[in-house]
Amino acid sequence: MRVNHVVPLTRSLVALGALVVVGACGIPLDNGPRPITTGADAGSTETTIASGGDTSTYVYFLMNDRFVDVTRDVSSRRTSTVVAALLNGPTASETADGIISQIPAATTVQKVTEAQDTIRIETSEELLDVIGTAALQAVGQIVLTVTEIKPSATVEFVAGGQPVKVSSPIRGDVSQVSECDFVGLLPTDDELNAANLSEDSVLHIAQRRRALQDRCPDSTEEPS
């Protein structure tokens, strides 16, 4: 039985030390999209940036403990649609190239609401099943994915009905995080050159890293 109060993500997030190799923790592939439902609270909106027809977006996975982006075709760039694409996990060919996801395979998103510049993502309790570095990476995947379409947003999480704190690599346990919290975990140019990624992905993530380093305070700090 869960105690009904704010709990740290994964009950007790371990302070992030040196990143460890977690390649064995990748998400198994699903046979089809996972179910996802969305809703909106009073005064909240969920904005469709591109509507009608197919479009594409970037979703974030991990390679050698660094966040990497891959493209996905989606019906719209609505936040819930993009998160659903992320939860489907990497493709077989991406997995063969060493790309993994730390989001537990059974995780579903139950509701996404947006109010001003805050996105609340409510998931099933499986998101609490990862601990330490893996928990940090799972949250970072979601944050970097949704801030592709809403760059100014801060993101907060509810898992299994409980508001949760998440671990920022540079700010410690906080209630809301943004893309600036994960800049230090994006790959360097040398790491990108060594990765087996598409030219488009390499160019996009390099440009995003540089833009965030210019815009975000303390963005060059590595997690400690």
NORBELHU-V264841 format. One record per residue. N is the residue number from 0. PHI is phi in degrees with one decimal (999 if undefined). PSI is psi in whole degrees, -180 to 180 (999 if undefined). Layout:
n={N,N}
phi={PHI,PHI}
psi={PSI,PSI}
This chain:
n={0,1,2,3,4,5,6,7,8,9,10,11,12,13,14,15,16,17,18,19,20,21,22,23,24,25,26,27,28,29,30,31,32,33,34,35,36,37,38,39,40,41,42,43,44,45,46,47,48,49,50,51,52,53,54,55,56,57,58,59,60,61,62,63,64,65,66,67,68,69,70,71,72,73,74,75,76,77,78,79,80,81,82,83,84,85,86,87,88,89,90,91,92,93,94,95,96,97,98,99,100,101,102,103,104,105,106,107,108,109,110,111,112,113,114,115,116,117,118,119,120,121,122,123,124,125,126,127,128,129,130,131,132,133,134,135,136,137,138,139,140,141,142,143,144,145,146,147,148,149,150,151,152,153,154,155,156,157,158,159,160,161,162,163,164,165,166,167,168,169,170,171,172,173,174,175,176,177,178,179,180,181,182,183,184,185,186,187,188,189,190,191,192,193,194,195,196,197,198,199,200,201,202,203,204,205,206,207,208,209,210,211,212,213,214,215,216,217,218,219,220,221,222,223}
phi={999,-86.1,-77.4,-84.0,-152.8,-63.5,-124.7,-66.6,-56.2,62.5,68.8,-156.1,-71.5,-76.0,-58.7,-73.6,-105.5,-62.7,-65.4,-112.4,-74.4,-126.3,-58.1,-78.1,-101.1,-65.5,-76.6,-66.6,-72.4,-91.3,-80.9,-168.2,-59.6,-79.2,-66.5,-146.4,-120.6,-131.1,-157.8,-137.0,-76.2,-59.5,83.9,-105.3,-135.4,-124.4,-87.8,-91.6,-79.4,-130.4,-124.0,80.0,74.1,-84.3,-145.5,-135.1,-150.2,-100.7,-120.7,-115.5,-123.2,-131.1,-141.1,52.7,66.4,-120.3,-73.1,-129.5,-107.6,-134.8,-90.3,-135.6,-80.5,-134.1,-75.4,-160.8,-98.1,-68.8,-54.6,-63.3,-67.1,-68.1,-64.4,-59.8,-63.1,-63.5,-67.2,-69.7,80.2,-71.8,-75.7,-60.5,-68.9,-65.9,-61.7,-63.4,-85.7,96.0,-89.0,-131.6,-125.1,-98.0,-74.9,-53.9,-59.6,-84.4,-64.8,-124.1,-96.7,-93.9,-162.6,-129.2,-127.2,-130.0,-134.6,56.5,-103.0,-113.2,-110.1,-104.5,-113.9,-104.8,-118.3,-70.7,-69.1,-60.5,-61.4,-80.9,-79.2,-95.7,-130.6,59.2,-58.1,-62.1,-65.7,-58.7,-68.1,-61.7,-64.9,-60.6,-58.0,-68.2,-63.2,-66.3,-69.5,-74.3,-80.0,-62.8,-101.9,-136.1,-60.6,-87.2,-78.2,-104.4,-123.5,-125.3,-125.3,-126.9,-126.0,58.7,85.4,-109.4,-60.8,-126.6,-88.5,-119.7,-97.6,-86.9,-60.6,-114.2,-123.1,79.7,-73.8,-138.6,-83.6,-135.1,-131.2,-136.1,-61.2,-63.3,-71.2,-120.3,-59.9,-65.1,-105.0,-83.7,-69.3,-75.4,-60.1,-63.3,-67.0,-66.1,-64.6,-86.1,-84.1,-92.3,-120.8,-67.6,-59.1,-63.2,-63.8,-60.7,-64.4,-65.2,-71.1,-65.6,-65.5,-66.2,-60.5,-65.8,-63.7,-71.3,-62.5,-73.9,-93.3,-96.1,-67.8,58.9,-70.7,-86.9,-73.4,-83.9,-56.7,-128.5}
psi={131,139,131,72,172,129,150,147,133,28,-43,96,130,136,135,123,-143,138,140,157,125,27,-25,-3,20,158,131,147,142,162,-16,178,143,152,144,132,150,161,174,133,165,131,-2,154,157,110,131,116,-39,126,149,130,176,148,-173,160,168,137,157,130,-159,143,122,43,18,146,132,152,145,156,149,138,129,161,-26,167,35,142,-47,-36,-41,-41,-39,-41,-39,-44,-17,-13,177,156,170,-42,-36,-41,-40,-28,2,11,132,169,142,-1,124,140,-32,-1,133,151,123,-27,141,123,149,129,113,-121,21,130,125,125,118,122,170,167,-11,-25,-22,-3,-15,149,162,-134,-41,-37,-44,-43,-39,-45,-43,-38,-45,-45,-47,-32,-48,-28,-4,-35,-18,78,-27,0,149,151,134,156,145,129,128,30,-2,129,139,150,147,159,116,133,-24,-12,-1,-161,123,163,-25,144,163,-180,-28,-25,-14,11,-40,-11,9,148,148,172,-42,-41,-37,-40,-29,-14,151,75,161,156,-38,-45,-43,-47,-44,-46,-32,-43,-40,-42,-45,-40,-41,-36,-35,-34,-32,135,143,23,-19,-5,136,150,144,999}
